[in-house]
Every structure is written in structure tokens, then in C-alpha cells.
Amino acid sequence: MRANRKLELAHEEIAQLAKLAERERIARDLHDVLGHTLSLVVLKSELAGKVLEGDPERARREIGEVEQIARKALGEVREAIRGYRSEGLAAEIARAQKTLDAAGVTLECGDKPPHLAPAEETVLSLIVREAVTNIVRHAQASRCRLEFAASGQGTALVVEDNGCGGIRQEGNGLRGMRERVESLGGQLRIDSGQGTRLMIEIPLQAVTES
């Protein structure tokens, strides 16, 4: 009886840990989806307000885009609830280009990303999204660079900006990035001395097993 009770307690603990992990996963997903989209809504709304008197036609266009972005965000949240992950790196880079353009930040992107396993592409896509959101919100940057590299050891991504840097503590976004990368056996390094440079490395084993 004691052994059975211990087994029951172990199962209950495992179930609680699984629920906690799932809640954390959902929180990360919603943060990744909404953080980026709402930042873009704020940027375009501010722009519409600035040009309203001098260029009402442009203001109407910007407000129209805000409506489209909001509708897309609603769809993404619904997809997230159903287990949404990402549309892929190509779509994410295109989205990053649009967001950075709206914020007056020049995007430099080298070669196209290599062919990736689904789990790896999802993680890197969400990292690009979160990194761009942070640049728009906090970096005060004029330039952002994305660089992908693939080798026999795995895949690497560098996201770099020329902003104010000075990251002293990881917030929810950076913690979410690190957790996602580490879930694939990779590592995330941050250099925030002059500007901010994120270096993500995911080993080949994670790619082949995904």
C-alpha cells in the first residue's frame, strides 16, 4: 500500500509538472505572438497620428494597415491556442522587414537561411520575432543585422543591432529565447556592450532528431 501511494504521488507530481510546463509554453507563445504584433500596431498608430493633419490620405492608409494587423493578430492568437508555432523563417524575416521599416531601422540580412528541421525553424523564427520586437521597443537602433550559418556542427544565428545595448537582466522575452534554444540542446549568448548581439547555436543532433 505504501508503495502504491508513493507511485500515486509520483504520478501526481509528474502531472503537475506537465501542466506547469504547458502553461509556460503557452505564455511564451502568446508573448512571442502578441509582443511583436502589438508593437507594430503602436508604431503605425503613432505614425498615423503624426501625419493626420498634413497627410490625411497616408493616415487613412496607416489606420487601414493597423486594422489588418489587428485582424491577423487575432488569427495568430487562435492558432497559438491550437498549438501554433510559426510560419517559417522566410515569413518571419519578411515580417521583421516590415516592422523595422516602420520603426526607421534598416535591416541587413545575408544569405537565405539554410534548410532546417521543423523544430529548429520554429525556434529560430520565434527568436527573430522576439529580437526584432526588443530592438523596436528598447534599442534605439538605426540598423539590425541577421546572419545565418550552417556547418557540420549545426546551425547558428546572429542578431545584431547598433543601439544603446546595456542589457543587465533578462526579461521574459530573453528567458523565453534561452529556454527554447536550450530545449534543442543549443546555447544562447548575449553581448550587450556596444549595441546588442545575440548568438544562437543549435547542434546538428537537435536538427537530425527533430
Z-matrix of the N, CA and C atoms (Angstrom, degrees):
N
C 1 1.465
C 2 1.529 1 110.70
N 3 1.374 2 115.63 1 -42.50
C 4 1.461 3 118.04 2 178.50
C 5 1.529 4 110.95 3 -62.30
N 6 1.326 5 115.40 4 -40.23
C 7 1.463 6 119.18 5 179.85
C 8 1.529 7 110.64 6 -64.61
N 9 1.335 8 116.82 7 -41.76
C 10 1.458 9 120.30 8 178.38
C 11 1.523 10 111.30 9 -63.33
N 12 1.348 11 115.09 10 -39.81
C 13 1.467 12 118.74 11 179.75
C 14 1.521 13 111.04 12 -65.47
N 15 1.328 14 116.40 13 -40.55
C 16 1.459 15 119.93 14 177.24
C 17 1.528 16 110.66 15 -61.95
N 18 1.334 17 115.36 16 -39.79
C 19 1.460 18 119.65 17 179.29
C 20 1.519 19 110.84 18 -64.58
N 21 1.341 20 116.34 19 -42.36
C 22 1.461 21 120.49 20 177.86
C 23 1.528 22 111.20 21 -61.53
N 24 1.337 23 116.75 22 -43.22
C 25 1.465 24 120.42 23 178.59
C 26 1.520 25 111.34 24 -63.11
N 27 1.337 26 115.86 25 -38.32
C 28 1.466 27 119.81 26 178.66
C 29 1.520 28 110.84 27 -64.23
N 30 1.344 29 116.24 28 -42.50
C 31 1.470 30 120.30 29 178.16
C 32 1.520 31 110.72 30 -63.26
N 33 1.338 32 116.27 31 -41.18
C 34 1.459 33 119.61 32 179.32
C 35 1.526 34 111.37 33 -63.64
N 36 1.333 35 115.79 34 -40.32
C 37 1.464 36 119.28 35 178.92
C 38 1.520 37 111.14 36 -65.48
N 39 1.326 38 116.50 37 -41.47
C 40 1.465 39 120.29 38 177.81
C 41 1.522 40 110.63 39 -61.99
N 42 1.328 41 116.54 40 -42.30
C 43 1.462 42 120.51 41 179.27
C 44 1.523 43 111.31 42 -62.16
N 45 1.351 44 116.12 43 -41.05
C 46 1.463 45 119.90 44 179.19
C 47 1.525 46 110.99 45 -65.84
N 48 1.328 47 116.67 46 -41.03
C 49 1.457 48 120.20 47 178.47
C 50 1.536 49 111.02 48 -64.58
N 51 1.332 50 116.13 49 -38.37
C 52 1.467 51 120.09 50 178.27
C 53 1.527 52 110.74 51 -64.07
N 54 1.338 53 116.11 52 -41.80
C 55 1.471 54 119.47 53 178.31
C 56 1.522 55 111.05 54 -63.72
N 57 1.340 56 115.99 55 -42.05
C 58 1.462 57 120.07 56 179.31
C 59 1.523 58 110.75 57 -62.90
N 60 1.321 59 116.74 58 -43.57
C 61 1.467 60 120.58 59 179.26
C 62 1.523 61 110.92 60 -62.56
N 63 1.326 62 116.92 61 -39.09
C 64 1.456 63 120.48 62 179.84
C 65 1.519 64 111.22 63 -68.47
N 66 1.348 65 117.07 64 -40.26
C 67 1.465 66 119.59 65 177.10
C 68 1.523 67 110.60 66 -62.18
N 69 1.343 68 116.44 67 -41.41
C 70 1.461 69 119.90 68 178.72
C 71 1.524 70 110.91 69 -64.92
N 72 1.326 71 116.47 70 -38.64
C 73 1.469 72 120.08 71 178.13
C 74 1.519 73 111.00 72 -62.51
N 75 1.336 74 116.07 73 -45.96
C 76 1.460 75 120.04 74 -179.72
C 77 1.519 76 110.35 75 -63.94
N 78 1.340 77 116.59 76 -41.62
C 79 1.466 78 119.75 77 179.11
C 80 1.530 79 110.78 78 -60.85
N 81 1.340 80 117.04 79 -42.30
C 82 1.465 81 119.96 80 178.57
C 83 1.519 82 110.98 81 -63.49
N 84 1.336 83 116.36 82 -44.10
C 85 1.457 84 119.96 83 -178.72
C 86 1.519 85 111.45 84 -62.24
N 87 1.337 86 117.00 85 -46.44
C 88 1.458 87 119.93 86 -179.09
C 89 1.522 88 110.97 87 -65.28
N 90 1.331 89 116.35 88 -38.01
C 91 1.460 90 119.75 89 176.56
C 92 1.514 91 110.67 90 -62.27
N 93 1.327 92 117.36 91 -44.45
C 94 1.463 93 121.22 92 -179.10
C 95 1.526 94 111.27 93 -64.09
N 96 1.329 95 116.49 94 -42.25
C 97 1.463 96 121.17 95 -177.31
C 98 1.525 97 110.86 96 -71.48
N 99 1.319 98 117.07 97 -53.85
C 100 1.454 99 120.77 98 -172.39
C 101 1.525 100 113.00 99 -77.06
N 102 1.323 101 117.68 100 -35.47
C 103 1.457 102 119.39 101 -178.62
C 104 1.512 103 111.98 102 -57.23
N 105 1.318 104 116.80 103 -48.02
C 106 1.464 105 121.78 104 -179.68
C 107 1.525 106 110.93 105 -65.32
N 108 1.322 107 117.17 106 -49.72
C 109 1.458 108 121.12 107 -173.05
C 110 1.521 109 111.74 108 -66.73
N 111 1.313 110 117.25 109 -43.04
C 112 1.461 111 119.69 110 -179.50
C 113 1.529 112 111.11 111 -67.68
N 114 1.320 113 117.68 112 -31.68
C 115 1.465 114 119.65 113 174.84
C 116 1.525 115 110.70 114 -62.23
N 117 1.320 116 116.23 115 -41.72
C 118 1.462 117 120.42 116 178.71
C 119 1.524 118 110.81 117 -66.77
N 120 1.330 119 117.71 118 -38.96
C 121 1.465 120 121.32 119 176.78
C 122 1.524 121 110.33 120 -60.60
N 123 1.334 122 117.09 121 -44.31
C 124 1.468 123 121.10 122 179.77
C 125 1.529 124 110.35 123 -62.65
N 126 1.331 125 117.26 124 -45.06
C 127 1.462 126 120.75 125 -178.94
C 128 1.525 127 111.47 126 -60.02
N 129 1.318 128 115.70 127 -47.69
C 130 1.463 129 119.33 128 -176.92
C 131 1.532 130 111.29 129 -70.90
N 132 1.311 131 117.96 130 -34.35
C 133 1.465 132 120.33 131 176.56
C 134 1.521 133 110.71 132 -65.04
N 135 1.347 134 116.43 133 -42.90
C 136 1.463 135 120.23 134 177.15
C 137 1.519 136 111.05 135 -62.18
N 138 1.339 137 116.54 136 -41.47
C 139 1.455 138 120.29 137 179.59
C 140 1.522 139 111.02 138 -64.06
N 141 1.332 140 116.76 139 -41.89
C 142 1.463 141 120.31 140 178.36
C 143 1.521 142 110.92 141 -61.32
N 144 1.335 143 116.74 142 -39.98
C 145 1.462 144 119.78 143 178.44
C 146 1.517 145 112.59 144 -64.63
N 147 1.336 146 116.94 145 -36.71
C 148 1.455 147 120.89 146 -178.36
C 149 1.526 148 112.57 147 -69.72
N 150 1.339 149 116.59 148 -35.91
C 151 1.475 150 119.42 149 -175.27
C 152 1.520 151 112.65 150 -99.22
N 153 1.332 152 117.19 151 4.56
C 154 1.468 153 120.21 152 -173.48
C 155 1.526 154 112.83 153 -57.01
N 156 1.326 155 117.39 154 -47.13
C 157 1.459 156 119.95 155 -177.00
C 158 1.524 157 112.09 156 -77.73
N 159 1.300 158 117.77 157 -42.58
C 160 1.458 159 120.75 158 -176.07
C 161 1.518 160 114.19 159 -79.34
N 162 1.345 161 117.26 160 -31.26
C 163 1.468 162 120.64 161 -176.87
C 164 1.527 163 108.95 162 -143.69
N 165 1.336 164 117.06 163 74.19
C 166 1.471 165 119.95 164 -176.00
C 167 1.524 166 113.45 165 -61.27
N 168 1.335 167 117.94 166 -28.58
C 169 1.457 168 119.83 167 179.45
C 170 1.525 169 110.67 168 -66.91
N 171 1.325 170 116.13 169 -42.66
C 172 1.468 171 119.25 170 177.23
C 173 1.531 172 110.90 171 -65.90
N 174 1.332 173 115.80 172 -38.11
C 175 1.461 174 119.34 173 177.88
C 176 1.522 175 110.71 174 -59.94
N 177 1.341 176 116.31 175 -40.82
C 178 1.474 177 120.02 176 178.37
C 179 1.518 178 110.71 177 -64.09
N 180 1.351 179 117.05 178 -38.96
C 181 1.461 180 119.86 179 178.74
C 182 1.521 181 111.01 180 -64.31
N 183 1.330 182 115.61 181 -43.25
C 184 1.465 183 119.57 182 -179.34
C 185 1.531 184 110.94 183 -63.48
N 186 1.326 185 116.70 184 -42.45
C 187 1.468 186 120.03 185 178.57
C 188 1.523 187 110.56 186 -64.91
N 189 1.349 188 116.20 187 -36.61
C 190 1.458 189 119.33 188 175.82
C 191 1.516 190 111.64 189 -61.94
N 192 1.354 191 116.45 190 -39.98
C 193 1.462 192 119.88 191 177.75
C 194 1.522 193 111.51 192 -67.93
N 195 1.340 194 116.49 193 -35.39
C 196 1.468 195 119.78 194 176.40
C 197 1.523 196 110.19 195 -59.87
N 198 1.329 197 116.17 196 -42.26
C 199 1.467 198 119.50 197 178.76
C 200 1.527 199 110.91 198 -62.41
N 201 1.343 200 116.58 199 -44.03
C 202 1.461 201 119.90 200 179.38
C 203 1.526 202 111.43 201 -63.10
N 204 1.335 203 116.45 202 -42.29
C 205 1.469 204 120.52 203 179.83
C 206 1.521 205 110.16 204 -63.30
N 207 1.339 206 116.41 205 -42.65
C 208 1.462 207 120.20 206 -179.93
C 209 1.519 208 111.13 207 -62.90
N 210 1.330 209 116.68 208 -40.88
C 211 1.464 210 119.72 209 178.49
C 212 1.526 211 110.67 210 -65.15
N 213 1.325 212 115.90 211 -40.20
C 214 1.471 213 119.36 212 178.43
C 215 1.525 214 110.11 213 -64.53
N 216 1.346 215 115.82 214 -39.55
C 217 1.457 216 119.63 215 179.34
C 218 1.520 217 110.91 216 -60.70
N 219 1.322 218 116.23 217 -41.17
C 220 1.461 219 120.18 218 178.48
C 221 1.522 220 110.15 219 -59.86
N 222 1.343 221 116.47 220 -43.14
C 223 1.458 222 119.66 221 177.91
C 224 1.515 223 112.27 222 -64.43
N 225 1.342 224 116.94 223 -38.32
C 226 1.466 225 120.18 224 -179.64
C 227 1.523 226 111.30 225 -67.09
N 228 1.341 227 116.12 226 -37.86
C 229 1.463 228 118.76 227 177.84
C 230 1.524 229 109.94 228 -63.88
N 231 1.318 230 116.82 229 -42.20
C 232 1.469 231 119.61 230 178.17
C 233 1.523 232 110.87 231 -62.23
N 234 1.343 233 115.88 232 -40.02
C 235 1.462 234 119.33 233 177.96
C 236 1.520 235 111.17 234 -66.60
N 237 1.338 236 116.33 235 -36.95
C 238 1.462 237 119.94 236 178.80
C 239 1.517 238 110.92 237 -61.95
N 240 1.300 239 116.01 238 -40.94
C 241 1.455 240 120.28 239 179.79
C 242 1.528 241 110.54 240 -64.06
N 243 1.325 242 116.59 241 -31.24
C 244 1.469 243 120.56 242 179.14
C 245 1.526 244 111.97 243 -87.28
N 246 1.330 245 117.63 244 6.74
C 247 1.466 246 120.39 245 178.46
C 248 1.509 247 113.00 246 103.14
N 249 1.326 248 116.60 247 20.86
C 250 1.454 249 122.36 248 179.35
C 251 1.528 250 111.26 249 -55.22
N 252 1.315 251 116.18 250 142.10
C 253 1.449 252 119.37 251 174.91
C 254 1.533 253 110.51 252 -121.69
N 255 1.303 254 119.28 253 -70.89
C 256 1.459 255 119.81 254 177.81
C 257 1.519 256 109.73 255 -164.98
N 258 1.335 257 116.87 256 165.82
C 259 1.458 258 122.33 257 178.25
C 260 1.514 259 111.27 258 -92.53
N 261 1.302 260 117.82 259 -1.17
C 262 1.446 261 120.66 260 -179.35
C 263 1.522 262 111.31 261 110.13
N 264 1.331 263 114.94 262 162.97
C 265 1.452 264 120.20 263 -175.11
C 266 1.523 265 113.02 264 -67.55
N 267 1.329 266 117.33 265 -37.38
C 268 1.466 267 118.89 266 -179.16
C 269 1.518 268 110.94 267 -60.17
N 270 1.336 269 116.47 268 -45.24
C 271 1.462 270 120.64 269 178.34
C 272 1.520 271 111.02 270 -65.66
N 273 1.337 272 116.51 271 -37.24
C 274 1.465 273 119.74 272 -178.95
C 275 1.518 274 111.32 273 -68.81
N 276 1.326 275 117.41 274 -38.55
C 277 1.461 276 120.40 275 178.57
C 278 1.526 277 110.26 276 -66.88
N 279 1.333 278 116.94 277 -39.39
C 280 1.468 279 120.21 278 176.67
C 281 1.525 280 110.50 279 -62.74
N 282 1.323 281 116.65 280 -40.40
C 283 1.465 282 121.10 281 177.69
C 284 1.526 283 110.50 282 -65.40
N 285 1.334 284 116.51 283 -40.61
C 286 1.460 285 120.77 284 178.03
C 287 1.520 286 110.94 285 -61.94
N 288 1.329 287 116.33 286 -41.62
C 289 1.468 288 120.68 287 178.49
C 290 1.522 289 110.72 288 -58.06
N 291 1.309 290 116.84 289 -45.11
C 292 1.472 291 121.55 290 -178.88
C 293 1.527 292 110.83 291 -65.00
N 294 1.320 293 116.66 292 -43.62
C 295 1.466 294 120.71 293 -178.96
C 296 1.522 295 111.22 294 -65.44
N 297 1.329 296 116.77 295 -46.33
C 298 1.454 297 120.46 296 -178.62
C 299 1.528 298 111.59 297 -67.13
N 300 1.324 299 117.44 298 -37.22
C 301 1.469 300 120.59 299 175.57
C 302 1.521 301 110.44 300 -58.29
N 303 1.332 302 116.02 301 -44.80
C 304 1.462 303 120.32 302 -179.20
C 305 1.521 304 111.61 303 -63.02
N 306 1.351 305 116.47 304 -29.57
C 307 1.466 306 121.24 305 -179.42
C 308 1.526 307 112.50 306 -91.43
N 309 1.337 308 117.92 307 1.20
C 310 1.450 309 120.77 308 -179.51
C 311 1.520 310 113.82 309 75.37
N 312 1.328 311 117.06 310 27.41
C 313 1.473 312 122.08 311 -179.61
C 314 1.527 313 108.81 312 -111.28
N 315 1.314 314 116.90 313 130.03
C 316 1.462 315 121.89 314 179.86
C 317 1.527 316 110.10 315 -83.01
N 318 1.328 317 115.90 316 128.25
C 319 1.461 318 121.02 317 178.45
C 320 1.523 319 109.58 318 -97.86
N 321 1.339 320 115.80 319 127.03
C 322 1.452 321 122.05 320 173.07
C 323 1.524 322 107.69 321 -112.81
N 324 1.315 323 116.15 322 121.20
C 325 1.467 324 120.35 323 -178.33
C 326 1.519 325 108.19 324 -130.04
N 327 1.315 326 116.40 325 124.49
C 328 1.459 327 121.25 326 -177.64
C 329 1.516 328 112.22 327 -74.16
N 330 1.309 329 116.26 328 -135.20
C 331 1.454 330 121.07 329 -178.75
C 332 1.522 331 110.79 330 -62.80
N 333 1.317 332 115.65 331 158.41
C 334 1.457 333 120.21 332 176.20
C 335 1.529 334 109.39 333 -61.81
N 336 1.328 335 117.01 334 149.55
C 337 1.470 336 118.76 335 -179.76
C 338 1.521 337 110.96 336 -63.02
N 339 1.320 338 117.47 337 147.94
C 340 1.470 339 120.95 338 179.37
C 341 1.517 340 111.01 339 -69.03
N 342 1.329 341 114.87 340 167.72
C 343 1.466 342 119.18 341 174.86
C 344 1.522 343 108.94 342 -64.79
N 345 1.323 344 115.99 343 131.56
C 346 1.464 345 120.98 344 -173.04
C 347 1.522 346 111.30 345 -127.05
N 348 1.320 347 115.04 346 151.15
C 349 1.463 348 120.18 347 170.92
C 350 1.532 349 108.70 348 -68.69
N 351 1.341 350 118.22 349 153.36
C 352 1.474 351 120.37 350 -176.05
C 353 1.520 352 114.32 351 -54.43
N 354 1.325 353 117.73 352 -45.42
C 355 1.470 354 119.45 353 -177.60
C 356 1.521 355 111.03 354 -64.12
N 357 1.336 356 116.72 355 -40.30
C 358 1.461 357 120.38 356 -179.83
C 359 1.523 358 110.80 357 -68.38
N 360 1.331 359 116.95 358 -42.60
C 361 1.467 360 119.86 359 179.89
C 362 1.519 361 110.93 360 -62.80
N 363 1.323 362 116.86 361 -38.33
C 364 1.458 363 120.76 362 178.06
C 365 1.515 364 110.89 363 -61.77
N 366 1.331 365 116.77 364 -49.15
C 367 1.465 366 120.61 365 -178.27
C 368 1.523 367 110.80 366 -61.85
N 369 1.323 368 117.94 367 -47.46
C 370 1.459 369 120.03 368 -178.32
C 371 1.529 370 111.53 369 -67.04
N 372 1.334 371 117.97 370 -34.86
C 373 1.459 372 120.82 371 177.35
C 374 1.522 373 110.89 372 -62.28
N 375 1.326 374 116.66 373 -45.84
C 376 1.457 375 120.35 374 -178.83
C 377 1.526 376 111.38 375 -69.78
N 378 1.330 377 117.57 376 -30.34
C 379 1.461 378 120.39 377 175.67
C 380 1.523 379 110.21 378 -67.56
N 381 1.335 380 117.24 379 -43.52
C 382 1.464 381 119.82 380 176.09
C 383 1.519 382 110.38 381 -58.28
N 384 1.310 383 116.35 382 -43.92
C 385 1.471 384 120.22 383 -179.58
C 386 1.528 385 111.48 384 -60.89
N 387 1.316 386 116.63 385 -48.65
C 388 1.459 387 120.53 386 -177.68
C 389 1.527 388 110.77 387 -67.40
N 390 1.328 389 117.56 388 -39.98
C 391 1.463 390 120.73 389 179.93
C 392 1.523 391 110.98 390 -62.89
N 393 1.326 392 117.04 391 -43.87
C 394 1.462 393 120.69 392 178.70
C 395 1.527 394 110.88 393 -64.16
N 396 1.323 395 116.65 394 -40.78
C 397 1.463 396 120.38 395 177.04
C 398 1.525 397 110.82 396 -59.15
N 399 1.328 398 116.88 397 -44.09
C 400 1.466 399 120.70 398 179.16
C 401 1.521 400 111.86 399 -64.47
N 402 1.329 401 116.44 400 -39.14
C 403 1.467 402 119.81 401 178.79
C 404 1.518 403 110.49 402 -62.29
N 405 1.326 404 116.29 403 -46.19
C 406 1.470 405 120.52 404 -179.13
C 407 1.524 406 111.01 405 -64.28
N 408 1.314 407 116.90 406 -40.57
C 409 1.460 408 120.60 407 -175.32
C 410 1.528 409 113.82 408 -77.00
N 411 1.343 410 115.91 409 -41.10
C 412 1.459 411 118.33 410 -165.03
C 413 1.521 412 115.81 411 -123.70
N 414 1.323 413 119.21 412 -23.69
C 415 1.467 414 119.68 413 -163.88
C 416 1.518 415 114.66 414 -78.25
N 417 1.343 416 117.74 415 -27.70
C 418 1.463 417 121.14 416 -173.24
C 419 1.532 418 109.93 417 56.16
N 420 1.303 419 115.25 418 43.01
C 421 1.465 420 121.19 419 -175.69
C 422 1.522 421 110.95 420 -96.78
N 423 1.334 422 115.50 421 161.96
C 424 1.467 423 121.51 422 173.35
C 425 1.523 424 110.82 423 -115.39
N 426 1.341 425 116.35 424 -8.73
C 427 1.463 426 120.31 425 -176.98
C 428 1.523 427 110.18 426 -145.05
N 429 1.331 428 115.63 427 142.78
C 430 1.461 429 122.54 428 175.21
C 431 1.523 430 107.90 429 -135.25
N 432 1.311 431 116.27 430 138.15
C 433 1.470 432 120.91 431 179.94
C 434 1.525 433 110.32 432 -124.85
N 435 1.330 434 115.57 433 132.75
C 436 1.463 435 122.72 434 172.97
C 437 1.519 436 108.53 435 -114.10
N 438 1.328 437 116.10 436 133.71
C 439 1.463 438 119.84 437 179.37
C 440 1.524 439 109.48 438 -141.53
N 441 1.326 440 115.89 439 125.63
C 442 1.460 441 122.28 440 178.18
C 443 1.528 442 109.15 441 -108.91
N 444 1.321 443 114.83 442 148.71
C 445 1.469 444 120.22 443 176.37
C 446 1.522 445 108.46 444 -147.89
N 447 1.321 446 116.06 445 140.73
C 448 1.462 447 121.63 446 177.22
C 449 1.519 448 108.66 447 -127.40
N 450 1.326 449 115.83 448 142.03
C 451 1.461 450 120.83 449 -179.87
C 452 1.520 451 108.34 450 -148.07
N 453 1.323 452 115.20 451 -176.04
C 454 1.455 453 119.91 452 176.92
C 455 1.509 454 113.32 453 -65.91
N 456 1.338 455 116.92 454 -16.29
C 457 1.468 456 120.68 455 -179.94
C 458 1.526 457 112.64 456 -90.38
N 459 1.329 458 117.42 457 -22.19
C 460 1.461 459 119.64 458 -178.97
C 461 1.517 460 111.99 459 150.40
N 462 1.313 461 115.92 460 -150.20
C 463 1.462 462 122.41 461 -176.54
C 464 1.521 463 109.68 462 -123.46
N 465 1.332 464 115.75 463 141.20
C 466 1.457 465 120.88 464 178.81
C 467 1.523 466 109.51 465 -127.25
N 468 1.318 467 115.67 466 147.49
C 469 1.456 468 122.92 467 175.68
C 470 1.526 469 107.88 468 -134.18
N 471 1.332 470 115.74 469 134.44
C 472 1.461 471 121.87 470 172.82
C 473 1.520 472 108.03 471 -119.09
N 474 1.328 473 116.05 472 129.44
C 475 1.461 474 122.34 473 173.11
C 476 1.523 475 106.44 474 -121.03
N 477 1.319 476 116.53 475 119.58
C 478 1.461 477 120.85 476 -172.06
C 479 1.525 478 110.17 477 -133.40
N 480 1.337 479 116.59 478 140.24
C 481 1.461 480 120.53 479 174.22
C 482 1.521 481 109.46 480 -132.83
N 483 1.329 482 116.88 481 163.35
C 484 1.464 483 122.37 482 -179.14
C 485 1.525 484 111.37 483 -104.97
N 486 1.327 485 115.75 484 31.78
C 487 1.455 486 120.49 485 -177.02
C 488 1.515 487 113.74 486 -83.58
N 489 1.325 488 114.84 487 -155.77
C 490 1.466 489 120.80 488 -171.76
C 491 1.526 490 113.34 489 -78.38
N 492 1.332 491 118.79 490 -18.87
C 493 1.465 492 120.59 491 178.47
C 494 1.522 493 111.60 492 62.19
N 495 1.345 494 115.21 493 -147.26
C 496 1.459 495 120.10 494 174.21
C 497 1.514 496 114.65 495 76.31
N 498 1.320 497 118.80 496 29.99
C 499 1.467 498 120.28 497 176.76
C 500 1.525 499 109.28 498 -69.58
N 501 1.306 500 116.65 499 120.95
C 502 1.462 501 120.88 500 -178.93
C 503 1.526 502 112.34 501 -106.83
N 504 1.311 503 116.80 502 -23.71
C 505 1.461 504 120.42 503 -176.82
C 506 1.520 505 109.15 504 -146.08
N 507 1.314 506 117.12 505 138.92
C 508 1.456 507 121.71 506 179.64
C 509 1.530 508 109.88 507 -78.81
N 510 1.319 509 115.63 508 126.57
C 511 1.454 510 120.71 509 174.06
C 512 1.519 511 110.64 510 -89.24
N 513 1.331 512 116.22 511 -167.65
C 514 1.465 513 120.72 512 -178.07
C 515 1.530 514 112.08 513 -59.94
N 516 1.334 515 115.61 514 -39.78
C 517 1.460 516 118.41 515 -177.40
C 518 1.506 517 112.89 516 -63.99
N 519 1.341 518 117.29 517 -49.38
C 520 1.463 519 120.67 518 -179.90
C 521 1.523 520 111.59 519 -66.87
N 522 1.327 521 116.68 520 -37.09
C 523 1.468 522 118.93 521 176.90
C 524 1.520 523 110.28 522 -63.41
N 525 1.332 524 116.12 523 -41.09
C 526 1.460 525 119.52 524 178.07
C 527 1.516 526 111.71 525 -61.74
N 528 1.348 527 116.80 526 -42.26
C 529 1.464 528 120.34 527 176.24
C 530 1.526 529 110.65 528 -57.56
N 531 1.337 530 115.66 529 -50.62
C 532 1.458 531 119.92 530 -176.42
C 533 1.529 532 111.02 531 -60.61
N 534 1.335 533 116.83 532 -42.71
C 535 1.464 534 120.32 533 -179.25
C 536 1.522 535 110.98 534 -62.90
N 537 1.321 536 116.68 535 -41.15
C 538 1.472 537 120.08 536 -179.60
C 539 1.525 538 110.74 537 -65.03
N 540 1.341 539 116.21 538 -45.12
C 541 1.465 540 119.85 539 -179.58
C 542 1.524 541 110.71 540 -64.26
N 543 1.314 542 116.81 541 -45.12
C 544 1.467 543 120.42 542 -178.73
C 545 1.524 544 111.55 543 -66.52
N 546 1.338 545 117.72 544 -26.49
C 547 1.464 546 119.72 545 177.66
C 548 1.525 547 111.39 546 -65.47
N 549 1.344 548 117.18 547 -19.94
C 550 1.461 549 122.24 548 176.89
C 551 1.532 550 111.40 549 -101.61
N 552 1.330 551 116.45 550 10.29
C 553 1.458 552 119.74 551 179.79
C 554 1.509 553 113.85 552 80.23
N 555 1.341 554 117.32 553 11.89
C 556 1.452 555 120.85 554 -178.49
C 557 1.514 556 112.75 555 -96.51
N 558 1.316 557 114.98 556 -170.15
C 559 1.458 558 120.19 557 179.13
C 560 1.522 559 110.44 558 -141.21
N 561 1.329 560 115.01 559 150.12
C 562 1.461 561 123.26 560 177.39
C 563 1.518 562 108.31 561 -120.73
N 564 1.333 563 116.88 562 127.00
C 565 1.460 564 121.68 563 175.79
C 566 1.519 565 109.23 564 -119.44
N 567 1.318 566 116.08 565 145.23
C 568 1.464 567 122.02 566 -177.00
C 569 1.518 568 109.03 567 -125.72
N 570 1.329 569 115.99 568 127.35
C 571 1.453 570 122.57 569 172.00
C 572 1.522 571 106.89 570 -118.41
N 573 1.338 572 116.38 571 112.27
C 574 1.459 573 120.58 572 -174.03
C 575 1.522 574 111.39 573 -123.05
N 576 1.345 575 116.52 574 31.87
C 577 1.454 576 119.97 575 179.67
C 578 1.519 577 111.97 576 -73.58
N 579 1.327 578 116.47 577 -58.23
C 580 1.461 579 122.65 578 174.99
C 581 1.522 580 107.12 579 -122.68
N 582 1.334 581 116.30 580 110.25
C 583 1.446 582 118.87 581 -168.77
C 584 1.522 583 108.55 582 68.84
N 585 1.318 584 116.31 583 -165.31
C 586 1.465 585 120.74 584 178.20
C 587 1.521 586 108.87 585 -132.54
N 588 1.314 587 114.97 586 135.12
C 589 1.461 588 121.77 587 -179.68
C 590 1.523 589 108.00 588 -129.46
N 591 1.341 590 115.83 589 117.53
C 592 1.454 591 122.52 590 175.67
C 593 1.518 592 108.46 591 -101.65
N 594 1.329 593 116.12 592 129.07
C 595 1.463 594 121.19 593 179.71
C 596 1.521 595 108.34 594 -121.84
N 597 1.318 596 116.07 595 114.66
C 598 1.465 597 122.01 596 -176.88
C 599 1.517 598 108.56 597 -113.72
N 600 1.315 599 116.32 598 129.88
C 601 1.462 600 121.77 599 177.48
C 602 1.523 601 108.72 600 -128.21
N 603 1.331 602 116.02 601 127.44
C 604 1.463 603 121.60 602 178.83
C 605 1.525 604 107.69 603 -122.06
N 606 1.327 605 118.41 604 123.69
C 607 1.469 606 121.29 605 -174.23
C 608 1.516 607 112.61 606 -68.82
N 609 1.323 608 115.36 607 157.33
C 610 1.459 609 121.64 608 -178.57
C 611 1.526 610 111.59 609 -60.58
N 612 1.309 611 117.48 610 -35.34
C 613 1.450 612 120.56 611 -178.99
C 614 1.522 613 111.51 612 -58.01
N 615 1.346 614 116.74 613 -39.67
C 616 1.458 615 120.46 614 178.56
C 617 1.505 616 110.49 615 -64.11
N 618 1.357 617 116.76 616 -36.00
C 619 1.454 618 120.54 617 -179.45
C 620 1.516 619 110.81 618 -67.92
N 621 1.323 620 117.54 619 -48.05
C 622 1.453 621 120.79 620 -174.78
C 623 1.521 622 112.67 621 -70.51
N 624 1.349 623 116.12 622 -27.44
C 625 1.463 624 118.20 623 -178.78
C 626 1.507 625 113.05 624 -84.50
N 627 1.354 626 119.33 625 -14.95
C 628 1.459 627 122.49 626 -174.89
C 629 1.519 628 110.32 627 -72.20
